[in-house]
Amino acid sequence: MIIEFIGAPGAGKTTLLPAVAHFFESRGCRAYTVVGAARPFACRTIAGKLVQWLAPAVLKRPLLWRVFYLHSVGHRLSFIAQRPGLVRQMLASQRGRPAAADTQQRQVLPWLFRHMGYHKFLHHHARHDEVLLFDEGFSHRVVQLFTSSAEKPDSTQIAAYINRLPPPDLLIHVQASAAVCERRIYERGLWQRAQHKEPAEIAQFVCHAHEAVELAVAHARHKQWQVLQVANDGVDLTAVQTNLHQQLAQISLGRQPVWEVQTAA
């Protein structure tokens, strides 16, 4: 099972991920992030089994990561072969972007190509009682691919991108106002790549990111993806997590309508 999070920077995707993991683990499933799954899943390959049997204990962790990475390269090529339209759009969308997009510093395309391999490898080796959690999966990358302080998102471009993605079993849309997101960004520390930017530029980026996320979620709903909406504007994280657990308990991860989690501000 694959669950992706989507939300503007500062909305709280990574903050809520442990609550989702706890929910599924309390029901007998194993929940993994990419990093958490890498080595256990590598052990399911022939090379990983050999590492487990033959490698000294001190070398097992780095060698298993290497097994994971090398296998992901092959799966990346398979993903690209299966979805050439997605790759063409990604490459075309990055041509001629303004300097404000910081595509080199943000590693937009390298990250996506690596993620293709990680996603396909983990999905291939996942068992029926395992949940893969992506706090920055394909869906969330609409923020990096299509927005910056100087780029307003285009609905047609985002819809075409969503159309070409493998749909997750559940998309969790974490919502918070632009003002709250901006405050959280400064509280946790501005990204190194953005240290030189003016506050107005950061505010504009957050605004555009919000728009891109809303467009992506709207199109995901149109495509009948399962979307769970979480309001995370407030300061009471426990209330958000409790309501999230309650809503997750009521859903079945088949193709169902959209659910919303209402939380106190």
C-alpha positions in Angstrom: 0.0 0.0 0.0 1.4 3.4 -1.0 0.3 6.6 0.9 1.5 10.0 -0.3 1.3 13.3 1.5 0.8 16.6 -0.3 0.8 20.1 1.1 2.5 23.5 0.8 5.9 23.9 2.6 5.2 24.3 6.3 1.7 22.6 6.2 3.0 19.8 8.3 3.3 16.7 6.1 6.4 15.3 7.8 5.0 16.2 11.2 1.8 14.1 10.6 3.6 11.1 9.0 4.4 9.4 12.3 0.7 9.6 13.3 -0.2 7.8 10.1 2.5 5.2 10.7 1.3 4.6 14.2 -2.3 4.1 13.0 -1.4 1.3 10.7 1.1 -0.3 13.0 -1.5 -0.4 15.8 -3.6 -2.5 13.3 -0.9 -5.1 12.6 0.7 -3.5 9.6 4.3 -2.4 9.1 4.7 1.2 8.0 7.9 2.4 6.3 9.4 5.6 5.0 11.8 5.3 2.0 14.8 5.3 4.3 13.2 2.9 6.8 12.3 0.4 4.0 15.5 0.5 2.0 17.6 -2.1 3.9 14.7 -4.5 5.0 13.5 -4.6 1.4 17.0 -5.0 0.0 17.3 -8.1 2.1 14.5 -9.6 0.0 16.8 -9.6 -3.1 19.4 -12.3 -3.8 22.2 -9.8 -3.3 20.7 -8.6 -0.1 20.5 -12.2 1.2 24.1 -12.7 0.4 25.1 -9.6 2.3 23.1 -10.8 5.3 24.8 -14.2 5.2 28.3 -13.3 4.4 29.1 -9.7 5.2 30.7 -8.7 8.6 28.2 -6.9 10.9 30.0 -3.6 10.5 29.5 -3.6 6.7 25.9 -4.8 6.5 24.2 -1.4 6.7 26.3 0.3 4.0 26.2 -2.7 1.8 22.5 -3.2 2.1 22.0 0.5 1.2 24.2 -0.1 -1.8 22.1 -3.1 -2.8 18.9 -1.0 -2.5 20.4 1.9 -4.6 21.7 -0.4 -7.3 18.5 -2.3 -7.6 16.6 1.0 -7.7 18.6 2.0 -10.8 17.2 -0.9 -12.7 13.7 -0.2 -11.5 14.2 3.5 -12.5 14.9 2.4 -16.1 11.8 0.2 -16.0 9.7 3.0 -14.7 11.0 5.4 -17.4 10.2 2.8 -20.1 6.7 2.4 -18.8 5.9 6.1 -18.5 7.8 7.9 -21.2 5.2 10.7 -21.4 5.8 11.6 -17.8 9.5 11.8 -18.4 9.1 14.0 -21.5 6.8 16.3 -19.7 9.2 16.6 -16.7 12.1 17.4 -19.0 10.1 19.9 -21.1 8.7 21.7 -18.0 12.2 22.5 -16.7 13.5 24.2 -19.9 13.7 28.0 -19.6 12.6 28.3 -16.0 13.7 31.6 -14.4 16.7 31.9 -12.0 14.2 32.2 -9.1 13.2 28.6 -9.6 16.6 27.5 -8.2 16.3 24.2 -10.1 20.0 23.3 -9.6 20.0 24.0 -5.8 16.6 22.2 -5.4 17.8 19.2 -7.4 14.4 19.0 -9.0 15.1 16.5 -11.8 17.7 14.4 -10.1 15.4 13.9 -7.1 12.5 12.8 -9.3 14.6 10.3 -11.3 15.9 8.8 -8.1 12.4 8.6 -6.7 11.2 6.7 -9.8 13.6 3.9 -8.9 12.9 4.0 -5.2 9.1 4.0 -5.7 9.1 1.1 -8.2 11.6 -1.0 -6.2 9.7 -0.6 -2.9 6.4 -1.2 -4.5 7.7 -4.3 -6.2 9.0 -5.8 -2.9 6.2 -4.6 -0.6 4.0 -7.2 1.1 0.3 -7.0 1.6 0.6 -5.9 5.2 3.1 -3.2 4.6 2.5 0.5 4.1 4.9 2.8 2.3 4.7 6.4 3.4 6.0 9.2 1.1 6.0 12.6 2.7 7.4 14.1 -0.6 6.2 11.7 -3.3 5.4 12.3 -6.9 2.2 14.3 -6.2 3.9 16.7 -3.9 6.6 17.5 -6.5 4.2 19.8 -8.3 5.6 22.4 -5.9 9.2 21.9 -7.1 8.4 21.3 -10.8 5.9 24.1 -11.5 6.3 26.9 -9.0 8.7 29.4 -7.6 8.5 33.0 -6.3 8.4 34.0 -10.0 6.2 31.2 -11.4 2.5 31.0 -10.9 1.3 27.4 -11.4 -0.5 26.4 -14.6 -3.6 24.2 -14.1 -3.2 22.5 -17.5 0.4 21.6 -16.9 -0.4 20.3 -13.4 -3.4 18.2 -14.7 -1.2 16.7 -17.4 1.4 15.7 -14.8 -1.1 14.2 -12.4 -2.7 12.2 -15.3 0.7 10.5 -15.9 1.5 9.5 -12.3 0.9 6.1 -10.7 -2.0 6.8 -8.3 -1.2 6.1 -4.6 -3.7 4.1 -2.6 -4.3 7.2 -0.5 -3.3 10.9 -0.9 -3.2 12.8 2.3 -3.7 16.5 1.7 -2.3 18.5 4.7 -3.8 22.0 4.7 -2.6 25.1 6.5 -3.0 28.8 5.6 -0.2 30.6 3.8 0.4 32.7 6.9 0.8 29.7 9.1 3.1 27.9 6.6 5.3 31.0 6.3 5.6 31.3 10.1 6.5 27.6 10.4 9.1 27.9 7.7 10.9 30.7 9.6 10.5 29.0 12.9 12.2 25.8 11.8 14.8 27.7 9.7 14.8 28.9 6.1 16.3 26.5 3.6 19.9 27.1 2.9 19.3 27.6 -0.8 16.8 30.4 0.1 18.9 32.3 2.6 19.5 35.1 0.0 15.8 35.6 -0.8 13.7 38.5 0.4 10.7 37.9 2.7 8.4 39.0 -0.1 9.9 36.3 -2.4 9.4 33.6 0.3 5.8 34.7 0.7 5.1 34.6 -3.0 6.6 31.1 -3.3 4.4 29.8 -0.4 1.4 31.4 -2.1 2.2 29.8 -5.5 2.9 26.5 -3.7 -0.6 26.6 -2.1 -2.1 27.1 -5.5 -0.2 24.3 -7.1 -1.2 21.9 -4.3 -4.9 22.9 -4.6 -4.8 22.3 -8.4 -3.1 19.0 -8.0 -5.6 17.8 -5.3 -8.6 19.0 -7.4 -7.4 17.0 -10.4 -6.6 14.0 -8.2 -10.2 14.0 -7.0 -11.3 14.4 -10.6 -9.3 11.2 -11.4 -11.1 9.5 -8.5 -8.0 9.1 -6.4 -8.6 8.6 -2.7 -7.9 11.9 -1.0 -8.0 12.6 2.8 -7.9 16.3 3.7 -6.4 17.3 7.0 -6.7 20.8 8.4 -3.5 21.6 10.3 -3.8 25.3 10.9 -4.0 25.0 14.7 -1.4 24.6 17.4 -3.0 21.5 19.0 -1.1 18.7 17.2 -2.7 16.1 19.5 -6.2 17.1 18.3 -5.1 16.9 14.6 -3.6 13.5 15.2 -6.6 12.2 17.0 -9.0 13.3 14.3 -6.7 11.9 11.7 -6.8 8.5 13.4 -10.6 8.6 13.7 -11.0 9.3 10.0 -8.5 6.7 8.9 -10.4 4.2 11.0 -13.5 4.9 9.0 -12.1 4.4 5.5 -11.4 1.4 3.4 -8.6 1.8 0.9 -10.6 0.9 -2.1 -11.7 3.5 -4.6 -14.0 5.6 -2.4 -15.1 9.3 -2.3 -13.1 12.0 -0.7 -13.1 12.3 3.1 -12.3 15.4 5.1 -10.8 15.7 8.6 -12.1 18.7 10.4 -9.9 20.0 13.3 -10.0 22.9 15.6 -8.0 26.0 14.6 
